[in-house]
C-alpha cells in the first residue's frame, strides 16, 4: 500500500485534507468518496518525487519522533503499527508525511533502514547507520531508545550553549545602538555650539566630532561594505581549502579554540559510544562519527585514525598521534580498550567533555555580560567627557 496526501471538500462545503493509504490513486479516491469527500487534489508521499525538495528535520523534531517510535516498539507493537500510530499522533505535517511514507515502504517489504535511506535529507547517515545496526542485532527497540537519548542530549547541550550567549548578545546590541544614537543625534546637536564659540577644541572632542561625521556621512556605505564583506566571507568558506584553514585558525584561538575542541570531542565520544554499543564495527563507527564533527581538521584527524586502526593500531594511540584531541579523551579510551569497557569509557568521556563545555561557556558568558556593561560605560563616559570639556573651557574664559 502507498500513502497519499489529499485535499477534498465535504458535502457541507468545508475543506478537508489529510493522509490515506491505498494501493492506487484511484482506490484512494474511491475510499474518500465513500467517506463523503470530493477530492480536488491527491498525490503520493512515497517514491522519488518525495525526495525532491525534502529538508532535514530539526534535532528537536527528530528526537521526539525517535522517542515516540522507540516507546511504541518497546511496548511490543509491530513496526508497521507503530508508524501508523505516529501518523495519527504527530502534530507536524512533515512528520506525518515521513511516517506514512516509511510505513508504505515497510508494507512493501523494505526494512526500516532501507526505508530511511530513501529520506537521506530527513535522516542523517549516523541515524541510518545506528538503525541498521539495531536491525542486524535484533535489538531495534533498545537501539532506538539509545538513539533518542543521544539526540535529546545533543539538543539539550546545544540549547544550553545557545541560551548562555543570549544575554551577552543582547547587551552588545543595546550598547551598539546607544553609541550609534549618541554619535548620530546627540553629538551633532553640540556641533553648532562648539562652532559658534570659535575656540580650540580638545583632542577628545575633535575625535568625537570626526567619528560622528564619518558615521553620519558614510554610515550607509560602511553598512553596505560590511554586508558585502560578510557575504564574501560566507561564499569563501564554501571553498574547502579556505574552510579548512578557517577551522584550523579557530582551533588555535586561546578561548574559543577550547570551546570548539570540547564540543567536537563530546560529539565524537557520544557518537562512538552509541555506535559501538549498538554493535557497529569500530572502523565503520569511526567513519560515521567523523561526519558529526563540525571542525574539518578534527574530522580529518578521525579519518586518519581510522586508517591507522585498520592497520592494527589501537584507537587511543591513533587519536593521540594527531595531538588535536584532549588528553582526557585519549586516557579514557585507552582505559576502555585495556579493560574491555570501551563503550562505557566513551560515554564517560562524552559526559566529561559536555560538562567541561557547559562550565566553560557558563564562566565565559558570566564574565562577558559585566564586561560588556563596563565597556559600554567607558564609551559613554568618553562621549560625555568629549562634550563637557569644551563647555568647561568656555566657562573658564567667561570668568
Secondary structure, DSSP 8 states (H G I E B T S, - for coil): -EEEEEEEEETTS-EEEEEEEESSHHHHHHHHHHTTEEEEEEEESSSHHHHTT-----HHHHHHHHHHHHHHHHTT--HHHHHHHHHHH--SHHHHHHHHHHHHHHHTT--HHHHHHTTTTTS-HHHHHHHHHHHHHT-HHHHHHHHHHHHHHHHHHHHHHHHHTHHHHHHHHHHHHHHHHIIIIIHHHHHHHHHHHT----HHHHHHHHHHHHHHHHHHHHHHHHHHHHHHHHHHTTSHHHHHHHHHHHHHSTTHHHHHHHHHHHHHHHHHHHHHHTT--HHHHHHHHHTT---HHHHHHHHHHHHHHHTT--HHHHHHTTT-S-HHHHHHHHHHHHHT-HHHHHHHHHHHHHHHHHHHHHHHHHHHHHHHHHHHHHHHHHHHHHHHHHHHHHHHHH-
